[in-house]
Every structure is written in structure tokens, then in C-alpha cells.
Amino acid sequence: MSSLDSLGGSALGGTLYGIGVGPGDARYLTLRAAALVKAVDVVAYFAKRGRRGNARRIVESLMAPGRAELCFEYPVTDEVPADSADYRDQIGAFYRETSDALARLLREGKSVGLLAEGDPFFYGSFMHMWCRLESDFPVEVVPGVTGMSGCWTRANLPITWGDDTLAVLPGTLDEQQLVDRLRRTDAAVIMKVGRNLGKVRRAVEAAGLLPRAVYVERGTMENERVLPLADCHDATGAYFAMVLIPGQGRRI
């Protein structure tokens, strides 16, 4: 019996698996995710041009020599504004080409595990493949530990208490939008900080939340960094960085 069989099924030819690989440390993978990485015919993943890709790095210890792999390199990442026509055109064409490549493998009867950092259904590129392929092929989504969960755990920061509401905000929002939404929530996670760090810090301060805010960079990964946002004076943040603002709700 294979490791996949013992988890309630065997790899099915022609199936696309969206495999959540967690926030960075391979020990956060679920048993299902780890078994599929070992069992599928092809392991596929996204990466910045010229890089190996963080999702692929996470599963390194699970990859036997000679495994079939397929790397999809983004034509752009954060070099071009995400709301620009140029970005939409390039990424749209890239996603169409990528889904076509996956469809060819699935029609050949091969099982494909498409790796996703964190959880496949949370700000993931996998979702763009899911919406293009799920009506024509079997697709199984394997949930993963989200980056924000890994980060607030590593920061030793309970994020919500009692009836606290939690807002998950992209740092790419307009600065005043960030301020307005922060003022309307009890707890917040600000994703996609990176080059938006200065704007995010100003918005958090304007919302009166700077004393509670924590900056987490590369949570659960090597070179992890955790510090109060008020003490972080970097001009820009790392690609894998977020700001956490814990709630102060009911405690018993």
C-alpha cells in the first residue's frame, strides 16, 4: 500500500491537485499534502523568473531524484503595478498558457500536483488555474496552513479574542482605504507589504493602531524577523512580510 492509499485514495491520472505547502517550514505540511507531493506524476509550481520558487523550496526534502517537475515563471511580479493594463495583459496571457500546459498533461492521464504557498484558496495563483480547469478535469484542493497563521504563531500573538472581527487587507490598497478599513475592525492582517511598507506604516499610525502592530518577515522561514512595526524603519519590506494587529476582545 502506498502512502497515498493509506490516506484514503490513490493518485488519479488526469487529476489536478492544488497542494497547500504552508507558510515556509516543511514541517507545517499536512500528511495529505506530503503524500501527494511524493505520489503525483508531475510536481508543478510557480516562481519568479530566474528563481526556484518558495513553494518548491519548501518541499525539497520530499522530492526524490528524477521526479518530473514543471516550473512556471511569472513574466512579472511586483515590478509593474498590479492595477496597470500592462500587468493584466502579461499575467492574463501567462495564466492562459499555464492552464493550457496543465490541460495537456491532464489529457494524457497524468496526475499533477500544483504547489501553492500557504493555502491554495487564499491569495494564490492556483485559483486562476482552478477557475480555468475545474469544469473540465477532476480537481482536488488540499488546504494548507496560511502564511498569516504561521506568522502570528511565530510572533506568539493571539490574533482574535471573544467577538473580535478580523480584517485581511492587501497592502496594495490606497492609503486612505487602509486607514478607513483599519478603523472599522478589531484585528487586522495586512498582506502584500513589500514595497508598500511605508504606506502601510503611515496608515496603521493614522488609524491609531501603531502601538499594537507587529511586523513579521519570512515567518517560519530562515532569516525570520519579528518586531514591533513602530521599531521597523525599513523603506521597503521583504516579499514575504506582513503586519499583524491583534484584537483586544473578551478575555475570561
Buried (B, 14 or more C-beta within 10 A) or exposed (E): EEEBEEBEBEBBBBBBBBBBBBBBBBEBBBEBBBBBBBBBBBBBBBBBEEEEBBBBBBBEEBEEEEBEEBEBBBBBBBEBEEEEEEBEEBBEEBBEEBBEBBBEBBEEEBBBBBBBBBBBBBBBBBBBBBEBBEEEBBBBBBBBBBBBBBBBBBBEBBBBBEEBEBBBBBBBBEBEEBBBBBEEBBBBBBBBBBBBBBBBBBBBBBBEBBEBBBBBBBBBBEEBBBEEBBEBEEEEBBBBBBBBBBBEBEEE
